[in-house]
Amino acid sequence: MAARLIGRRSLSSLAIASSKEGFKATKLKIPEKLAASEVLVSFQACGESPYDKVADGGVVGSSGVALVKKLGAGVKNLKEGDRVIPIKPGLGTWREEGVVASTDVAAIPESLKTEHAATLWSGPFTAHRILTDYKPKNAIIINGAETAAGQSLVQMASVKDVKSICIVSAGLPAFAPVVEGLKYLGAEIVVDEDFPTASLEALIQDIGKVGLAVNISVRSSARRES
């Protein structure tokens, strides 16, 4: 009997949910049977960002990577063993296992590392929406450019020939490598939040009109964008 129990799947999953008091650990029941369009997934990694921590009383997390463990009878777009990422916000990735609709996740290629894929919602997706929705011209100011979303925004803006003026935290333990990395991604200017405002304005004059200012990091330097 003991040997049989070793391989059995638990019918509950540990999860982190939001509440009025903050985050709390809870256990979620997992149905034994799946609907035709559902899949059982086991989360391998999850993102941690302000966006991921938004949840209205449910399981926290929008970004992450999960492994498909079981398929509903009607699922055709996935197979067992696929690594998947959410394509629906607020899926609730801060949990061990869960049952989700097969259309709410998408398979990722083997070449994409788990730790990179786990940040897609909080980084590249956010950057893509900013550029798609606001369509900035010529230049963009990015406060919090050292973040995943900030770096993605710099890279995507460069592809669209939009110059990036980057403001990063003054408390970074290694400022020079951050500057080098952002420049490599296409940043035009990189300064920290303590850089004099008048000096920054002078640098921006050489670039021309700024089409958009984005505050990705909640810091005092957001005042520069006003």
SERO-4910 file (N, C-alpha, C, O; in steps of 0.05 Angstrom, whole numbers):
BEGIN
 pado doro    nc1    nc2    nc3   cac1   cac2   cac3    cc1    cc2    cc3    oc1    oc2    oc3
  Met    A     17    -24      0      0      0      0     17     25      0     11     44    -14
  Ala    A     39     25     16     56     49     17     68     55    -10     70     79    -18
  Ala    A     76     35    -25     88     39    -51     68     52    -70     76     68    -87
  Arg    A     43     46    -68     23     58    -85     19     88    -79     14    104    -96
  Leu    A     21     94    -53     16    122    -45     39    141    -54     34    164    -57
  Ile    A     63    131    -57     85    148    -65     80    162    -91     87    185    -94
  Gly    A     68    148   -110     64    160   -137     38    174   -140     32    184   -162
  Arg    A     22    175   -119     -5    188   -122     -2    218   -121     15    229   -107
  Arg    A    -19    232   -137    -19    261   -137    -37    271   -115    -59    261   -110
  Ser    A    -27    291   -101    -43    304    -80    -67    318    -92    -66    328   -114
  Leu    A    -90    317    -78   -114    330    -88   -117    358    -77   -139    370    -78
  Ser    A    -96    369    -66    -95    397    -57    -68    409    -65    -49    395    -69
  Ser    A    -68    436    -66    -44    450    -74    -39    474    -56    -58    489    -50
  Leu    A    -15    477    -47     -8    501    -31     -7    525    -50      4    524    -72
  Ala    A    -18    547    -41    -19    572    -57    -17    596    -39    -21    595    -15
  Ile    A    -10    619    -52     -9    644    -38    -32    662    -48    -33    667    -72
  Ala    A    -49    670    -31    -73    685    -39    -72    713    -25    -59    716     -5
  Ser    A    -86    732    -37    -87    758    -25   -111    760     -6   -131    746    -10
  Ser    A   -109    778     14   -131    782     32   -129    811     42   -110    825     35
  Lys    A   -148    820     58   -147    847     69   -123    851     86   -113    873     89
  Glu    A   -113    830     99    -90    831    117    -64    829    102    -42    832    114
  Gly    A    -65    822     76    -41    818     61    -41    791     47    -62    781     40
  Phe    A    -18    779     43    -16    753     31    -18    731     52     -9    735     75
  Lys    A    -29    709     45    -31    686     63    -29    660     48    -38    658     25
  Ala    A    -17    640     61    -15    613     50    -42    599     53    -55    601     74
  Thr    A    -50    585     33    -75    571     34    -73    545     18    -55    542      2
  Lys    A    -92    527     21    -93    503      6   -117    503    -13   -139    510     -4
  Leu    A   -112    496    -38   -134    495    -57   -140    466    -65   -122    450    -68
  Lys    A   -165    460    -68   -173    433    -76   -168    431   -107   -174    449   -122
  Ile    A   -159    408   -115   -155    402   -143   -174    380   -151   -174    358   -140
  Pro    A   -191    386   -171   -211    365   -179   -197    341   -190   -177    343   -204
  Glu    A   -209    317   -185   -197    293   -195   -202    290   -225   -185    278   -239
  Lys    A   -224    300   -235   -231    298   -263   -229    326   -276   -236    346   -264
  Leu    A   -218    326   -300   -215    351   -315   -238    354   -335   -247    334   -347
  Ala    A   -247    379   -339   -266    384   -361   -251    380   -388   -226    380   -388
  Ala    A   -266    378   -409   -253    371   -435   -232    392   -444   -213    384   -457
  Ser    A   -236    417   -436   -218    438   -445   -197    446   -424   -183    466   -428
  Glu    A   -195    432   -402   -178    439   -380   -152    423   -380   -150    401   -392
  Val    A   -131    434   -367   -106    420   -363    -97    423   -334   -103    444   -321
  Leu    A    -84    403   -324    -72    404   -298    -43    412   -302    -28    399   -317
  Val    A    -34    433   -288     -7    442   -291      7    444   -263     -6    448   -243
  Ser    A     33    440   -264     50    443   -240     69    466   -245     85    466   -263
  Phe    A     67    487   -228     83    511   -232    112    506   -224    118    497   -202
  Gln    A    130    513   -242    159    510   -239    173    535   -229    193    535   -216
  Ala    A    161    558   -237    173    584   -229    151    605   -232    132    602   -247
  Cys    A    154    627   -217    135    649   -219    149    675   -218    171    677   -205
  Gly    A    138    696   -230    150    722   -228    142    736   -203    121    730   -190
  Glu    A    158    756   -195    151    773   -172    155    802   -179    178    812   -182
  Ser    A    133    816   -182    133    844   -189    108    856   -178     90    841   -170
  Pro    A    106    883   -178     80    895   -169     56    885   -184     35    882   -173
  Tyr    A     60    880   -210     38    870   -227     30    842   -217      6    836   -217
  Asp    A     49    825   -210     43    798   -201     28    798   -175     13    779   -169
  Lys    A     32    819   -159     20    819   -132     -8    830   -131    -20    833   -110
  Val    A    -19    837   -155    -47    847   -156    -66    823   -158    -65    808   -177
  Ala    A    -83    820   -138   -103    799   -138   -126    807   -120   -121    817    -98
  Asp    A   -150    803   -129   -173    811   -114   -184    788    -98   -205    776   -104
  Gly    A   -169    781    -77   -178    759    -60   -172    731    -70   -178    712    -57
  Gly    A   -159    729    -93   -153    703   -104   -124    696   -102   -109    709    -88
  Val    A   -115    676   -117    -87    668   -118    -71    689   -132    -79    699   -153
  Val    A    -48    696   -121    -31    717   -132    -15    707   -155     -9    683   -157
  Gly    A     -7    725   -173     12    718   -194      0    717   -222    -20    703   -227
  Ser    A     12    732   -241      4    732   -269     26    720   -287     20    711   -309
  Ser    A     51    720   -277     72    709   -294     84    684   -281     84    681   -257
  Gly    A     94    667   -298    105    642   -288    108    621   -310    100    626   -333
  Val    A    119    599   -303    122    576   -321    111    551   -308    117    546   -284
  Ala    A     96    536   -322     84    512   -311     89    488   -330     93    492   -354
  Leu    A     87    464   -319     90    440   -334     63    426   -336     50    422   -316
  Val    A     55    419   -360     30    406   -364     32    377   -355     49    362   -364
  Lys    A     14    369   -336     15    342   -325     -7    324   -334     -5    300   -336
  Lys    A    -30    337   -341    -53    321   -350    -71    337   -368    -73    361   -364
  Leu    A    -83    324   -388   -100    338   -407   -129    330   -405   -135    307   -399
  Gly    A   -147    349   -409   -175    343   -413   -178    329   -439   -161    331   -457
  Ala    A   -200    314   -442   -204    298   -466   -205    314   -492   -199    303   -513
  Gly    A   -212    339   -491   -215    355   -516   -192    373   -522   -193    389   -541
  Val    A   -171    372   -506   -148    390   -510   -131    381   -534   -121    358   -534
  Lys    A   -127    399   -553   -112    392   -577    -86    409   -580    -68    402   -594
  Asn    A    -86    432   -566    -64    451   -571    -40    446   -553    -19    459   -555
  Leu    A    -42    427   -534    -20    421   -515    -17    391   -513    -34    375   -521
  Lys    A      6    384   -501     11    355   -495     24    354   -467     35    373   -457
  Glu    A     22    331   -455     35    327   -429     65    331   -431     78    321   -450
  Gly    A     76    345   -412    104    351   -412    111    378   -424    134    388   -421
  Asp    A     92    391   -437     97    418   -447    102    438   -425     89    436   -403
  Arg    A    120    457   -429    123    479   -411    105    502   -422    106    507   -446
  Val    A     90    514   -405     71    535   -414     74    560   -397     83    559   -374
  Ile    A     65    582   -409     63    608   -394     35    618   -396     20    611   -415
  Pro    A     26    634   -377     -1    645   -379     -4    665   -402     15    680   -408
  Ile    A    -27    665   -415    -33    686   -434    -58    701   -425    -70    717   -440
  Lys    A    -66    696   -400    -88    710   -388    -79    723   -362    -67    709   -345
  Pro    A    -83    749   -358    -74    762   -333    -89    751   -309   -112    743   -311
  Gly    A    -75    750   -287    -87    741   -262    -93    712   -260   -112    704   -247
  Leu    A    -77    696   -274    -82    667   -274    -77    654   -247    -89    633   -241
  Gly    A    -60    667   -231    -55    656   -204    -32    636   -205    -36    612   -203
  Thr    A     -8    646   -209     16    629   -213     31    622   -187     49    605   -187
  Trp    A     23    635   -165     37    630   -140     24    606   -126     12    609   -104
  Arg    A     26    583   -138     15    558   -127     31    535   -137     45    537   -157
  Glu    A     28    512   -125     42    488   -133     30    476   -158     44    471   -178
  Glu    A      4    472   -157    -10    460   -180    -37    474   -183    -46    487   -165
  Gly    A    -48    470   -207    -74    482   -212    -87    471   -237    -72    462   -255
  Val    A   -113    474   -239   -127    467   -264   -135    493   -278   -148    510   -266
  Val    A   -127    495   -303   -133    520   -318   -144    512   -345   -141    489   -355
  Ala    A   -157    531   -358   -166    527   -386   -142    525   -404   -123    540   -402
  Ser    A   -143    507   -423   -121    503   -441   -116    528   -458    -94    532   -468
  Thr    A   -137    544   -462   -134    569   -478   -123    592   -462   -117    613   -474
  Asp    A   -118    588   -436   -107    609   -420    -77    607   -417    -64    623   -404
  Val    A    -65    586   -429    -36    583   -429    -26    576   -457    -41    568   -474
  Ala    A      0    580   -461     12    574   -487     39    560   -483     54    567   -464
  Ala    A     45    541   -500     70    526   -498     93    544   -506     90    562   -523
  Ile    A    116    540   -494    140    555   -500    161    536   -511    161    513   -504
  Pro    A    179    546   -528    200    529   -540    220    519   -519    224    532   -498
  Glu    A    233    497   -524    253    486   -506    277    504   -503    290    504   -482
  Ser    A    282    520   -523    305    538   -522    302    561   -503    322    574   -495
  Leu    A    277    567   -494    272    589   -476    276    580   -447    262    562   -438
  Lys    A    294    592   -433    300    584   -405    276    591   -387    262    610   -391
  Thr    A    271    573   -368    249    577   -350    250    604   -335    229    617   -333
  Glu    A    273    612   -326    275    637   -311    270    661   -328    261    682   -318
  His    A    275    659   -354    268    681   -372    238    681   -379    226    702   -379
  Ala    A    228    658   -384    199    656   -391    181    665   -368    160    676   -373
  Ala    A    191    661   -344    174    667   -320    170    697   -317    153    705   -301
  Thr    A    186    714   -331    183    743   -328    169    756   -351    167    780   -352
  Leu    A    159    740   -370    147    752   -394    124    771   -389    122    792   -402
  Trp    A    107    764   -370     84    782   -365     93    808   -353     83    829   -362
  Ser    A    112    808   -335    120    833   -321    140    849   -337    145    872   -330
  Gly    A    152    837   -358    172    851   -373    164    857   -402    152    878   -408
  Pro    A    170    838   -420    164    843   -448    135    849   -455    130    866   -471
  Phe    A    116    835   -442     88    841   -448     80    869   -441     66    883   -456
  Thr    A     90    878   -417     85    905   -409     96    926   -428     83    945   -436
  Ala    A    121    921   -436    135    939   -455    120    940   -481    117    961   -493
  His    A    112    917   -491     98    915   -516     72    931   -515     65    946   -534
  Arg    A     57    929   -493     32    943   -491     37    973   -490     21    989   -502
  Ile    A     57    982   -476     63   1011   -475     69   1022   -503     58   1043   -510
  Leu    A     85   1008   -518     92   1018   -545     69   1016   -564     65   1033   -581
  Thr    A     53    995   -561     30    991   -579      7   1010   -573     -5   1021   -591
  Asp    A      2   1014   -548    -21   1031   -540    -15   1061   -543    -32   1076   -552
  Tyr    A      9   1069   -536     15   1098   -536     31   1108   -561     31   1131   -567
  Lys    A     44   1089   -574     58   1095   -599     76   1121   -597     72   1140   -612
  Pro    A     95   1121   -579    112   1145   -575    129   1150   -600    137   1131   -614
  Lys    A    134   1175   -605    151   1183   -628    178   1195   -618    178   1208   -597
  Asn    A    198   1190   -632    225   1201   -628    239   1192   -603    261   1180   -604
  Ala    A    227   1197   -579    242   1190   -554    222   1184   -532    199   1194   -532
  Ile    A    232   1169   -512    216   1161   -489    233   1162   -464    256   1153   -465
  Ile    A    222   1173   -443    236   1173   -417    226   1149   -401    202   1145   -399
  Ile    A    245   1134   -390    237   1110   -375    249   1112   -347    273   1110   -343
  Asn    A    232   1116   -327    240   1116   -300    237   1087   -289    216   1076   -289
  Gly    A    260   1076   -279    260   1048   -271    269   1030   -294    260   1008   -297
  Ala    A    288   1041   -310    297   1027   -333    312   1001   -327    317    985   -344
  Glu    A    321    999   -302    336    975   -294    319    950   -290    329    928   -287
  Thr    A    292    955   -289    274    932   -284    270    916   -309    279    923   -331
  Ala    A    257    892   -306    253    875   -329    236    889   -351    242    888   -374
  Ala    A    215    903   -342    198    918   -361    214    941   -374    211    946   -397
  Gly    A    230    954   -358    246    976   -368    266    968   -389    268    980   -410
  Gln    A    280    946   -384    300    936   -403    286    927   -429    296    931   -451
  Ser    A    263    914   -426    248    905   -450    239    929   -466    239    929   -491
  Leu    A    230    950   -452    221    974   -465    243    988   -481    239    997   -503
  Val    A    267    989   -469    290   1000   -483    296    985   -509    300    997   -530
  Gln    A    296    959   -507    302    942   -530    281    945   -552    288    947   -576
  Met    A    256    944   -545    234    945   -564    233    973   -577    227    976   -600
  Ala    A    238    994   -560    238   1021   -571    260   1025   -591    256   1038   -612
  Ser    A    283   1013   -586    305   1015   -605    298   1004   -632    306   1015   -653
  Val    A    284    981   -632    276    969   -657    258    988   -673    258    987   -698
  Lys    A    242   1004   -659    224   1023   -672    236   1050   -676    222   1069   -683
  Asp    A    262   1052   -673    277   1077   -676    268   1099   -657    268   1123   -664
  Val    A    260   1091   -633    252   1110   -612    275   1110   -592    282   1089   -581
  Lys    A    286   1133   -586    308   1136   -568    299   1133   -539    277   1143   -532
  Ser    A    315   1120   -522    308   1117   -494    325   1134   -476    350   1132   -478
  Ile    A    312   1149   -459    326   1165   -438    320   1151   -412    298   1151   -402
  Cys    A    340   1138   -400    336   1120   -378    344   1132   -351    366   1143   -349
  Ile    A    327   1129   -332    333   1137   -304    332   1112   -287    312   1097   -287
  Val    A    353   1107   -273    355   1082   -256    360   1090   -227    366   1113   -221
  Ser    A    356   1071   -210    359   1075   -181    388   1083   -174    407   1073   -185
  Ala    A    390   1103   -155    417   1111   -146    429   1091   -127    453   1092   -122
  Gly    A    413   1072   -118    422   1053    -98    431   1027   -110    435   1007    -95
  Leu    A    435   1025   -136    443   1000   -148    472    993   -139    489   1010   -139
  Pro    A    476    968   -132    503    960   -122    524    961   -144    548    965   -137
  Ala    A    517    959   -169    536    960   -191    524    977   -213    511    967   -231
  Phe    A    530   1003   -212    517   1021   -231    529   1018   -259    514   1018   -279
  Ala    A    555   1016   -261    568   1015   -287    558    992   -305    553    996   -328
  Pro    A    556    967   -294    546    945   -311    517    950   -320    509    942   -342
  Val    A    501    964   -304    473    970   -312    473    989   -335    458    986   -354
  Val    A    490   1009   -333    492   1029   -355    501   1015   -381    490   1019   -402
  Glu    A    521    998   -378    532    984   -401    510    966   -414    508    964   -438
  Gly    A    495    952   -396    474    935   -406    452    950   -421    443    941   -442
  Leu    A    443    972   -409    422    988   -422    432   1000   -448    417   1002   -468
  Lys    A    457   1009   -449    468   1020   -474    469    998   -495    463   1003   -519
  Tyr    A    476    974   -487    477    952   -506    449    946   -517    447    939   -541
  Leu    A    428    949   -501    401    945   -510    391    967   -528    370    964   -541
  Gly    A    405    990   -528    397   1012   -545    391   1038   -532    382   1057   -545
  Ala    A    396   1041   -506    391   1066   -492    409   1088   -502    432   1084   -508
  Glu    A    397   1112   -504    411   1136   -513    425   1149   -490    449   1157   -492
  Ile    A    411   1152   -468    421   1165   -444    414   1148   -420    392   1138   -418
  Val    A    433   1145   -401    428   1131   -376    439   1147   -353    463   1153   -352
  Val    A    421   1155   -334    430   1170   -311    416   1158   -286    396   1143   -289
  Asp    A    426   1164   -263    412   1154   -239    393   1176   -229    393   1198   -239
  Glu    A    377   1169   -209    356   1187   -200    367   1212   -186    352   1231   -182
  Asp    A    392   1212   -179    404   1236   -166    417   1255   -186    428   1276   -179
  Phe    A    416   1248   -211    428   1265   -232    413   1291   -233    388   1291   -233
  Pro    A    426   1314   -234    412   1340   -233    392   1343   -255    397   1337   -279
  Thr    A    368   1352   -248    347   1355   -268    354   1374   -290    348   1368   -314
  Ala    A    367   1396   -284    374   1415   -304    394   1403   -324    392   1408   -348
  Ser    A    412   1387   -314    432   1374   -332    418   1354   -350    425   1351   -374
  Leu    A    399   1339   -339    384   1320   -355    368   1334   -377    367   1324   -400
  Glu    A    356   1356   -370    340   1371   -390    358   1380   -413    349   1381   -436
  Ala    A    382   1388   -406    401   1397   -427    408   1374   -446    410   1378   -470
  Leu    A    412   1350   -435    418   1327   -451    394   1320   -469    398   1313   -493
  Ile    A    370   1323   -459    346   1316   -474    342   1335   -497    332   1327   -518
  Gln    A    351   1360   -494    348   1380   -515    362   1371   -540    353   1377   -563
  Asp    A    384   1357   -537    400   1348   -560    386   1326   -575    391   1320   -598
  Ile    A    367   1312   -561    353   1290   -573    328   1299   -588    322   1288   -610
  Gly    A    315   1319   -578    291   1329   -590    266   1322   -574    268   1317   -550
  Lys    A    243   1323   -586    218   1320   -572    215   1292   -560    221   1272   -572
  Val    A    206   1292   -535    200   1267   -521    171   1260   -524    153   1276   -517
  Gly    A    165   1237   -535    138   1229   -541    123   1217   -518     98   1217   -517
  Leu    A    137   1207   -498    124   1193   -475    143   1191   -452    167   1187   -456
  Ala    A    133   1193   -428    148   1188   -403    134   1166   -388    110   1167   -383
  Val    A    149   1146   -380    138   1122   -366    151   1119   -339    176   1119   -337
  Asn    A    135   1116   -318    145   1110   -292    140   1081   -285    118   1073   -278
  Ile    A    161   1064   -287    158   1036   -281    165   1030   -252    156   1010   -241
  Ser    A    182   1047   -240    190   1043   -213    179   1065   -195    180   1088   -202
  Val    A    169   1057   -172    157   1077   -153    180   1089   -137    187   1079   -115
  Arg    A    191   1111   -147    212   1125   -133    208   1155   -136    192   1164   -152
  Ser    A    223   1170   -120    220   1199   -120    227   1211   -146    218   1233   -153
  Ser    A    244   1198   -162    253   1209   -188    230   1211   -208    234   1221   -230
  Ala    A    207   1201   -201    184   1204   -219    177   1233   -224    164   1240   -244
  Arg    A    187   1251   -207    182   1279   -211    194   1289   -237    185   1309   -248
  Arg    A    215   1276   -247    228   1284   -271    209   1283   -295    212   1297   -315
  Glu    A    189   1266   -293    171   1261   -316    149   1281   -318    134   1281   -338
  Ser    A    146   1298   -298    124   1318   -299    131   1341   -317    115   1359   -320
***
